[in-house]
Amino acid sequence: MKMTEELFDSIINTSQDCVFWKDSERRFLGVNQAFLDYYGFESADVLVGKTDEDMGWHSDPEPFKRDEQRVLAGRSTYKVQGKCMIRGEERDIIASKRPLYDGDRIVGLVGSFVDITDVLRRRNGLDSAQIVYTIEKLRKFRYFDRIVDEISLDEILDPLTGVLSRSYSMKFVNNLISEGIPFTFTMIDLDNFKHINDSFGHSAGDQVLKAVSKGIAETAGEHGLVGRFGGDELLLIDLRHIGYDQKEAFFEKLYAGSVALRITMDFDTGSALVTATSGSASFPADADNFDELFDIIDKMLYLGKGKGRDCYTVYNEGMHRDLELVRITKKGMFPEMQNMRLQLREVKGLQAKLAAVLPRLRELLQIEDLYYVGADGRMKSVTDPAFDGDAGDIADLMEEDIFADRAPERAEKASPVFYRTLTENGLASALIMRFGNGGPASGYLVCAVRRSFRIWQDNECAILYYLTGLLEQE
């Protein structure tokens, strides 16, 4: 049989190993389907022409770079153990590589790798692992009832959290679609998970992943399954709550009355509030195929992040049909700051400057209004001339130049007068910047929203901090 290009593609793309090939500068030329599936890429276009360093896959890229340079010098490697980052999680892999020749000249390399993280965890007897789903629980779902006698539970479940692995989550979803069974699909992304890992250690991060996974599974009950998509991202496949009102009621329970989210977890060196952002849509009501359904929940997730995180967003065709991801994701901070500076250059007066930048801040920070507290302690609105609140004790709250809180209760003890102004006007989470140029405070810029549990991100704080600096020049 003659080796045609079509035959080569068929062989390489049926391999379960992740296969890749690179040029003499270690830049990707192509990968197989298993590689794309592993990293969650739709096509090789995102990596062709790039190196591992460009993709940011290794916390320490030098050993991998030296390994490939040896291969390009003519030395093959076989089953070399290493690590790579995938969706925020460091995974263990075993890779083999060999040179690619054109005659006697080495023109690149070809390699393959397999993920052995789960194998190592089972081999090491990971004490922190948990099992959420037993064979008996999985049998209640027709797809798993057909396969649990042929495939081990270790292969089906994520070894840390005990919920479905990414692979079997995807297989379950695609099976439901192929059989025409209605369900709701949700992506759940833990908020500020990296901060927990950095502050309290990876063991704390593991505790959070286990607690949230188990809590969501308990809230979903017998009519849904939770899976781990990768890193700090979880999936929920729900066969019960499919109508829009049903989904709203379920997420309200998940966020307000469950043991999964908005819970405080204690660690050896401190404690952290655990929250998450969710994006949800249903088959077949919102989409009748996997790609479109996954695209929708991804957009809903980003929409929730744009609203300040710690919230859920349920797809509504009338509201979200024309929503594009480019409208949801924020641009870099520097262009926004530059535009703000140029915009205010010709505007005179504090009130006029605030009014000029408010439309853009509404989009960037998902806010309705801005407030300013002057030296007289009166709190004024940019859009409502009749607004006049008492914030005479706001200075007692400001231990630093910036104050960011999820709910007004933290201000109740330190600044009860300012707290009363917030609550009487239906305002909850607040972000406050201090004017003063390093000296005594001359006033405060207040960004407050009606929704509680708003998480103010670093880029949002930076933009408002920069704006305060521009206004101090007034």
C-alpha positions as CSV (number, residue, x, y, z in Angstrom):
1,M,0.0,0.0,0.0
2,K,1.4,3.4,-1.0
3,M,1.7,5.9,1.8
4,T,-0.4,8.9,0.7
5,E,-0.9,12.1,2.6
6,E,-4.5,11.1,3.3
7,L,-3.4,7.8,4.7
8,F,-0.7,9.5,6.9
9,D,-3.3,11.9,8.2
10,S,-5.7,9.0,9.0
11,I,-2.9,7.1,10.9
12,I,-1.6,10.1,12.9
13,N,-5.0,11.3,13.9
14,T,-6.2,8.0,15.2
15,S,-3.2,7.8,17.6
16,Q,-4.2,8.3,21.2
17,D,-0.7,9.8,21.9
18,C,-0.3,13.6,21.4
19,V,1.9,13.9,18.3
20,F,3.7,17.1,17.1
21,W,6.3,18.1,14.6
22,K,8.6,21.2,14.6
23,D,11.1,23.0,12.4
24,S,14.8,23.5,13.2
25,E,14.0,26.5,15.3
26,R,11.7,24.4,17.5
27,R,8.6,26.1,16.0
28,F,5.5,24.0,15.6
29,L,4.6,22.9,12.1
30,G,1.7,20.7,13.0
31,V,0.0,18.4,15.5
32,N,-2.5,15.6,15.5
33,Q,-6.1,15.5,16.7
34,A,-5.2,14.0,20.1
35,F,-2.9,17.0,20.7
36,L,-5.6,19.5,19.8
37,D,-8.1,17.7,22.1
38,Y,-5.6,17.6,25.0
39,Y,-5.1,21.4,24.9
40,G,-8.6,22.2,23.9
41,F,-7.6,23.8,20.5
42,E,-10.0,23.9,17.5
43,S,-7.1,23.9,15.0
44,A,-3.3,24.0,14.9
45,D,-3.4,27.6,13.7
46,V,-3.0,28.9,17.3
47,L,0.4,27.3,17.7
48,V,2.0,26.9,14.2
49,G,5.1,29.1,14.1
50,K,5.4,29.3,17.9
51,T,7.7,27.6,20.4
52,D,6.8,26.0,23.8
53,E,8.0,29.2,25.4
54,D,5.6,31.3,23.3
55,M,2.8,29.1,24.5
56,G,3.8,29.3,28.1
57,W,3.5,25.6,28.8
58,H,6.4,25.1,31.2
59,S,7.0,26.9,34.5
60,D,10.7,26.3,33.8
61,P,11.2,26.0,30.0
62,E,15.0,25.6,29.9
63,P,15.2,21.8,30.5
64,F,12.7,21.3,27.6
65,K,14.5,23.7,25.4
66,R,17.9,21.9,26.0
67,D,16.2,18.6,25.4
68,E,14.9,19.6,22.0
69,Q,18.3,21.2,21.1
70,R,19.9,17.8,21.7
71,V,17.4,16.2,19.5
72,L,18.1,18.7,16.7
73,A,21.8,17.9,17.1
74,G,21.0,14.3,16.2
75,R,20.1,12.6,19.5
76,S,16.7,10.9,20.0
77,T,15.0,10.8,23.4
78,Y,12.6,8.2,24.7
79,K,10.1,8.4,27.5
80,V,11.5,11.5,29.2
81,Q,9.3,12.5,32.1
82,G,8.4,16.2,32.4
83,K,5.6,18.6,33.3
84,C,3.4,21.0,31.3
85,M,0.7,23.5,32.1
86,I,-2.8,22.9,30.8
87,R,-5.7,25.3,31.7
88,G,-3.9,26.5,34.8
89,E,-2.9,23.0,36.1
90,E,0.5,21.5,36.0
91,R,0.3,18.0,34.6
92,D,2.9,15.1,34.4
93,I,3.8,13.8,30.9
94,I,6.2,11.3,29.3
95,A,7.6,12.5,25.9
96,S,9.7,10.9,23.2
97,K,11.4,12.9,20.3
98,R,13.6,12.2,17.3
99,P,15.2,14.3,14.6
100,L,13.5,14.8,11.2
101,Y,15.9,14.5,8.3
102,D,15.9,15.7,4.7
103,G,18.7,13.6,3.3
104,D,21.6,13.9,5.7
105,R,20.4,17.3,7.0
106,I,18.3,17.7,10.2
107,V,15.4,20.0,9.4
108,G,13.3,19.6,12.5
109,L,11.9,17.1,15.0
110,V,8.9,14.9,15.6
111,G,7.7,13.9,19.1
112,S,4.8,12.5,21.1
113,F,3.7,12.5,24.7
114,V,1.1,11.0,27.0
115,D,-0.3,12.4,30.2
116,I,0.6,10.2,33.3
117,T,-0.7,12.5,36.0
118,D,-3.6,10.2,37.0
119,V,-1.3,7.2,36.9
120,L,1.2,8.8,39.2
121,R,-1.5,9.9,41.6
122,R,-3.0,6.4,41.8
123,R,0.5,4.9,42.2
124,N,1.4,7.2,45.0
125,G,-1.9,6.6,46.7
126,L,-3.0,10.2,46.8
127,D,-4.4,10.5,50.3
128,S,-6.3,13.7,49.5
129,A,-8.4,12.2,46.7
130,Q,-12.1,11.7,47.1
131,I,-14.8,9.7,45.3
132,V,-18.0,11.5,44.6
133,Y,-19.5,9.1,42.1
134,T,-19.7,5.4,42.7
135,I,-20.5,2.8,40.0
136,E,-24.1,2.6,41.5
137,K,-24.6,6.3,41.1
138,L,-23.3,6.3,37.5
139,R,-25.5,3.4,36.5
140,K,-28.5,5.7,36.8
141,F,-27.4,7.4,33.6
142,R,-27.8,5.2,30.5
143,Y,-24.5,6.1,28.9
144,F,-22.5,5.0,32.0
145,D,-24.6,2.0,32.7
146,R,-23.4,0.6,29.3
147,I,-19.7,1.1,30.0
148,V,-19.0,0.8,33.8
149,D,-18.6,-2.9,33.5
150,E,-15.9,-2.5,30.9
151,I,-14.0,0.5,32.1
152,S,-12.5,1.1,35.5
153,L,-13.9,3.8,37.7
154,D,-10.4,5.2,38.0
155,E,-10.4,6.0,34.3
156,I,-13.9,7.7,34.4
157,L,-13.3,9.9,37.5
158,D,-10.9,12.8,38.0
159,P,-8.4,11.4,40.6
160,L,-8.4,14.5,42.9
161,T,-12.0,15.6,43.0
162,G,-13.8,12.3,42.4
163,V,-16.2,13.8,39.8
164,L,-16.1,13.0,36.1
165,S,-12.8,13.5,34.2
166,R,-12.7,15.9,31.4
167,S,-12.7,13.1,28.8
168,Y,-15.8,11.3,30.1
169,S,-17.6,14.6,30.8
170,M,-17.3,15.4,27.1
171,K,-18.3,11.8,26.1
172,F,-21.4,12.0,28.3
173,V,-22.4,15.4,26.8
174,N,-21.9,14.2,23.2
175,N,-23.9,11.0,24.0
176,L,-26.8,13.0,25.3
177,I,-26.8,15.2,22.2
178,S,-26.6,12.1,19.9
179,E,-29.6,10.6,21.6
180,G,-31.6,13.8,21.7
181,I,-31.8,14.0,25.5
182,P,-32.4,17.6,26.8
183,F,-30.0,18.9,29.4
184,T,-28.4,22.0,30.7
185,F,-24.6,22.5,30.3
186,T,-22.7,24.8,32.6
187,M,-19.1,25.9,32.9
188,I,-18.0,26.9,36.4
189,D,-14.8,28.8,36.9
190,L,-13.5,29.4,40.4
191,D,-12.7,33.0,41.2
192,N,-9.1,34.0,42.1
193,F,-8.1,30.4,42.5
194,K,-4.4,31.3,41.7
195,H,-4.5,33.7,44.7
196,I,-5.5,30.8,47.0
197,N,-2.7,28.6,45.7
198,D,-0.2,31.4,46.0
199,S,-1.3,32.5,49.4
200,F,-2.0,29.2,51.1
201,G,-0.3,26.5,49.0
202,H,-1.4,23.9,46.5
203,S,-2.8,21.7,49.2
204,A,-5.3,24.5,50.0
205,G,-6.2,24.7,46.3
206,D,-6.8,20.9,46.3
207,Q,-9.1,21.3,49.3
208,V,-11.1,24.0,47.5
209,L,-11.5,21.9,44.3
210,K,-12.7,19.0,46.3
211,A,-15.2,20.9,48.5
212,V,-16.7,22.8,45.5
213,S,-16.9,19.8,43.3
214,K,-18.6,17.8,46.0
215,G,-20.9,20.6,47.0
216,I,-22.1,21.2,43.5
217,A,-22.7,17.5,43.0
218,E,-24.8,17.4,46.2
219,T,-26.8,20.5,45.0
220,A,-27.4,18.9,41.6
221,G,-28.6,15.6,43.2
222,E,-29.4,12.5,41.2
223,H,-30.4,14.4,38.1
224,G,-27.0,15.8,37.1
225,L,-23.3,15.0,37.0
226,V,-20.3,17.3,37.7
227,G,-17.0,17.0,35.8
228,R,-13.6,18.6,36.0
229,F,-12.8,20.4,32.8
230,G,-9.2,21.2,33.9
231,G,-7.4,23.3,36.5
232,D,-10.0,25.3,38.4
233,E,-12.8,24.9,35.8
234,L,-15.7,22.5,36.5
235,L,-18.6,21.3,34.3
236,L,-22.2,20.6,35.3
237,I,-24.5,18.4,33.1
238,D,-28.0,18.8,34.5
239,L,-30.9,16.7,33.1
240,R,-33.5,18.2,35.4
241,H,-33.3,22.0,35.4
242,I,-33.8,22.9,31.7
243,G,-36.4,25.6,31.5
244,Y,-35.1,29.2,32.0
245,D,-37.0,29.7,35.3
246,Q,-35.8,26.3,36.6
247,K,-32.2,27.2,35.8
248,E,-32.5,30.6,37.6
249,A,-34.0,28.9,40.7
250,F,-31.3,26.2,40.7
251,F,-28.4,28.7,40.4
252,E,-30.0,30.9,43.1
253,K,-29.9,27.9,45.4
254,L,-26.4,27.1,44.4
255,Y,-25.1,30.6,45.0
256,A,-27.2,31.5,48.0
257,G,-28.0,28.4,49.9
258,S,-25.6,25.6,49.1
259,V,-22.4,24.1,50.7
260,A,-20.5,24.7,47.4
261,L,-20.1,28.5,46.8
262,R,-19.8,31.6,48.9
263,I,-18.3,29.5,51.7
264,T,-15.4,30.4,53.9
265,M,-12.7,27.7,54.0
266,D,-10.1,27.5,56.7
267,F,-6.5,26.5,56.1
268,D,-3.4,26.1,58.3
269,T,-2.3,29.6,57.5
270,G,-5.6,31.5,57.1
271,S,-9.0,31.4,55.5
272,A,-10.5,32.4,52.1
273,L,-14.0,33.0,50.7
274,V,-14.6,30.6,47.8
275,T,-16.7,31.9,44.9
276,A,-17.1,31.1,41.2
277,T,-18.5,32.4,38.0
278,S,-20.8,30.3,35.9
279,G,-22.1,30.3,32.3
280,S,-25.0,28.1,31.3
281,A,-27.1,27.1,28.3
282,S,-29.4,24.2,27.3
283,F,-29.7,21.5,24.6
284,P,-31.6,21.6,22.3
285,A,-33.4,24.9,23.3
286,D,-30.4,27.1,22.9
287,A,-28.2,25.0,20.6
288,D,-28.6,21.7,18.8
289,N,-25.0,20.7,18.5
290,F,-22.0,20.5,20.8
291,D,-19.8,23.2,19.2
292,E,-22.5,25.8,19.3
293,L,-23.6,24.9,22.8
294,F,-20.0,25.0,24.2
295,D,-19.4,28.4,22.4
296,I,-22.5,29.8,24.2
297,I,-21.6,28.7,27.7
298,D,-18.1,30.0,27.1
299,K,-19.5,33.4,26.2
300,M,-21.8,33.4,29.2
301,L,-18.9,32.6,31.4
302,Y,-16.9,35.6,30.1
303,L,-20.0,37.8,30.4
304,G,-20.2,36.9,34.1
305,K,-16.6,37.7,34.6
306,G,-17.2,41.1,33.0
307,K,-19.9,41.7,35.5
308,G,-17.5,41.3,38.4
309,R,-17.4,37.5,38.8
310,D,-19.1,35.6,41.7
311,C,-22.3,35.3,39.6
312,Y,-24.1,33.1,37.1
313,T,-25.3,34.0,33.6
314,V,-28.0,31.9,32.0
315,Y,-28.3,32.2,28.2
316,N,-31.4,34.0,27.0
317,E,-31.8,34.2,23.2
318,G,-33.5,37.6,23.3
319,M,-30.7,39.1,25.3
320,H,-27.6,37.2,24.2
321,R,-28.2,36.0,20.7
322,D,-26.0,38.7,19.1
323,L,-23.4,38.8,21.8
324,E,-19.8,38.5,20.5
325,L,-16.9,37.4,22.6
326,V,-14.9,40.4,21.5
327,R,-17.4,42.6,23.2
328,I,-17.1,40.7,26.4
329,T,-13.4,40.4,26.8
330,K,-11.6,43.6,27.9
331,K,-8.8,45.2,26.1
332,G,-5.5,45.8,27.8
333,M,-5.4,48.4,30.5
334,F,-2.7,50.6,28.9
335,P,-4.8,51.6,25.8
336,E,-7.8,52.3,28.1
337,M,-5.7,54.6,30.3
338,Q,-4.2,56.4,27.3
339,N,-7.6,57.0,25.8
340,M,-8.8,58.3,29.2
341,R,-5.9,60.7,29.5
342,L,-6.5,62.0,25.9
343,Q,-10.2,62.3,26.5
344,L,-9.8,64.4,29.6
345,R,-7.1,66.7,28.3
346,E,-9.6,69.3,27.0
347,V,-12.3,68.9,29.6
348,K,-12.4,71.4,32.5
349,G,-13.9,70.8,35.9
350,L,-14.2,67.7,38.1
351,Q,-17.9,67.1,37.4
352,A,-17.4,67.5,33.6
353,K,-14.5,65.1,33.6
354,L,-16.4,62.4,35.5
355,A,-19.3,62.8,33.2
356,A,-17.0,62.5,30.2
357,V,-15.4,59.2,31.2
358,L,-18.5,57.6,32.8
359,P,-19.9,56.0,29.5
360,R,-16.6,54.1,29.0
361,L,-16.4,53.2,32.7
362,R,-19.9,51.8,32.5
363,E,-18.7,49.3,29.9
364,L,-15.4,48.5,31.5
365,L,-16.5,48.2,35.1
366,Q,-20.2,47.3,34.6
367,I,-21.4,50.2,36.7
368,E,-24.4,52.6,36.5
369,D,-23.0,55.7,38.2
370,L,-20.0,57.3,39.8
371,Y,-19.9,59.2,43.1
372,Y,-17.6,61.8,44.6
373,V,-17.1,62.7,48.2
374,G,-15.7,66.2,48.7
375,A,-13.9,67.8,51.6
376,D,-17.2,68.7,53.1
377,G,-18.1,65.0,53.5
378,R,-21.1,65.2,51.1
379,M,-21.5,62.3,48.6
380,K,-22.6,63.5,45.1
381,S,-23.7,61.6,42.0
382,V,-22.4,62.2,38.5
383,T,-25.7,61.6,36.8
384,D,-28.3,62.6,39.5
385,P,-28.0,66.3,40.6
386,A,-30.5,65.6,43.4
387,F,-28.3,63.0,45.0
388,D,-26.8,64.3,48.3
389,G,-25.6,61.7,50.8
390,D,-23.7,62.0,54.1
391,A,-20.3,60.4,54.0
392,G,-18.6,62.5,56.7
393,D,-16.9,59.5,58.3
394,I,-15.6,57.8,55.1
395,A,-12.0,58.6,56.1
396,D,-12.3,56.2,59.0
397,L,-12.8,53.4,56.4
398,M,-9.8,54.3,54.3
399,E,-6.7,52.8,55.9
400,E,-5.0,52.9,52.4
401,D,-5.5,54.8,49.2
402,I,-7.9,52.2,47.9
403,F,-10.8,50.3,49.5
404,A,-12.5,47.4,47.6
405,D,-15.2,45.3,49.3
406,R,-17.8,42.8,48.2
407,A,-20.6,44.1,50.5
408,P,-21.2,47.2,52.6
409,E,-21.2,45.4,55.9
410,R,-17.4,45.9,56.3
411,A,-18.1,49.7,56.4
412,E,-20.8,49.4,59.0
413,K,-18.4,49.4,62.0
414,A,-15.8,51.7,60.6
415,S,-18.0,54.3,58.9
416,P,-21.7,53.9,60.0
417,V,-22.8,57.2,58.4
418,F,-21.3,56.4,55.0
419,Y,-22.7,52.8,55.4
420,R,-26.2,54.2,55.9
421,T,-25.9,56.4,52.8
422,L,-24.9,53.3,50.8
423,T,-27.7,51.0,52.0
424,E,-30.4,53.7,52.0
425,N,-29.7,54.2,48.3
426,G,-29.6,50.4,47.5
427,L,-25.9,50.3,47.0
428,A,-23.8,47.3,48.0
429,S,-20.3,46.4,46.8
430,A,-18.0,49.5,46.8
431,L,-14.7,50.4,45.3
432,I,-13.2,53.7,46.7
433,M,-10.2,55.7,45.7
434,R,-8.7,58.4,47.8
435,F,-7.6,61.8,46.5
436,G,-4.6,63.5,48.1
437,N,-1.3,63.2,46.2
438,G,0.3,61.6,49.2
439,G,-0.9,64.2,51.6
440,P,-4.2,64.6,53.6
441,A,-7.2,63.4,51.7
442,S,-9.0,66.0,49.7
443,G,-11.8,63.8,48.6
444,Y,-12.8,60.3,47.5
445,L,-14.0,58.7,44.2
446,V,-16.7,56.1,44.9
447,C,-17.7,53.3,42.5
448,A,-20.6,51.4,44.1
449,V,-23.0,48.9,42.6
450,R,-26.3,47.5,43.7
451,R,-25.2,43.8,43.4
452,S,-23.7,42.3,46.5
453,F,-20.7,39.9,46.3
454,R,-19.1,41.9,43.4
455,I,-15.4,41.0,43.1
456,W,-13.3,44.0,42.0
457,Q,-10.5,42.7,39.8
458,D,-7.0,44.2,39.8
459,N,-7.4,45.7,36.3
460,E,-10.6,47.5,37.4
461,C,-8.9,48.9,40.5
462,A,-5.9,50.0,38.3
463,I,-8.1,51.9,35.9
464,L,-10.0,53.7,38.6
465,Y,-6.7,54.4,40.4
466,Y,-5.3,55.9,37.3
467,L,-8.4,58.0,36.8
468,T,-8.0,59.4,40.3
469,G,-4.5,60.5,39.5
470,L,-5.7,62.3,36.4
471,L,-8.5,64.0,38.4
472,E,-6.0,65.1,41.1
473,Q,-4.4,67.3,38.4
474,E,-7.6,69.3,38.2
